[in-house]
Amino acid sequence: MIRGYDRYGMFIDEPIGYRISPDGSRILLYYGEIKINADDQYHVILCTRPSEE
């Protein structure tokens, strides 16, 4: 549980998306999390690494 939500994550071997940095370059994303709230609603977050508290 991180910041009041259950989170489950997974590293993927190939990029699953990218983030555009302020200088316009692309940062490849290899990690995804599922964030679940108390009502069992969820959404997927693509990120560079696991969330930290």
N, C-alpha and C positions, 0 to 999 in steps of 0.2 A: 504494500500500500504506500503510495507516494502522493503527498499533498491531497489526501482525502479520496483518492481513487485507486482501485485495483488496476495494475498495469501488467501486461504480458508482452514480451518482446522477442524478436528473432532477428539474427543476422542472416543476410542473404548473400550468396556468392556473387551474384551479378547486380549491378545498380538497379534500384527499383524506382528511382526518381532523381531529381536534382533540386538544389536550392540556388538561387541567384545571389551572389555576394554583392556588396556595395560597389565593387569595381566592375561589375558586369560579367565576371567569370562564373562558371557553373561548378558547384560543389556536388559531386555524386553522393547519393544516399544509399547505404547498404543495410540500414536498420529500420525496422518498423515496430510500432507498439500499438496495442489495442488498449484503450482507456475505457474503463467500465465504471459508471456511477452507481449510486445506491438504488436507482430505479431500473437497473440492468440495461440502461441505454449505453451504447458504446460508439466510439468512432476510432478510426485508424489514424495514426500520426506517423509520418515518415520523418526520420531524423538521422543525425550522424552517429549518435551513441545513446545508450540507455539514459533515462531520466535520473536525476539525482535529487535527493531531498534537501 
